[in-house]
Amino acid sequence: MKQKLTSSLLFLMILSFIFVETTGVSESKSGVKDLQIVFQKNVGSKLLISKESSYSFIKEDIVQELYLKKILKDALVKILSLKDANQSQCLVYVDRNPEKQVIVAGFFDVRRQSITIIGIDKVSTGNQKRRGYFITPVGIFEHSRDYQALGTKNDKGWRGLGAKGSRVWDFGWRTTFNKKGEEVDIRLLMHATDPDFGESRLGRVASKGCVRISGKLNRFLDKYKILDGRGKYLMVGDSRLFNKS
């Protein structure tokens, strides 16, 4: 009997590991904890995760606790405005504030009505001041389609969508503004940046309106299916506007 019980427990542990590897996260504390650990190891989270799946900050962090609470509140308000806020789900939140340029991978727990951080990284959003560039629009954007980067270089040697095979998430045509304040429709994408020239630019506005992320974060979001399936959202906010609302 003891041997059968041990075998059963071992089977459940293996099954749980396979579930996290293939679907990203289970709707439990342990599932989120597993992803936090993977994120820290493979992406390099700016957080220290405790045993309780809460977070604490390191001195070299790109964010502060009060600020992080504000963007989590904004993300929660956004997701609760959706019809499918009746189910737990992963999400990605971006702060387009030029002084921040932060991206958060998180998990919305419908029962607790809260968002748990999986990990944080640097990002580059639209540089509205350059000609032919546009500010990244604020809002809630559902993932509609995706494809993989070909890794081709432009005339300056820049791989605009990242290394070959990098995932590109497409959020459709969205209205934004150019530096004159004129409305412009852009194709909103989230993609890796050039591995040779773009990674060092993350953390400041640099894109034409899309959301640029690191190659490591791209692989994490892809492998663990953070935005795969219907009802998965990229949320873009602007912490400069928090005190004005």
Summary of the structure (lengths in Angstrom):
residues: 245
radius of gyration: 18.7
end to end distance: 62.0
largest distance: 74.7
contacts: 769
relative contact order: 0.17
helix: 29%
strand: 29%
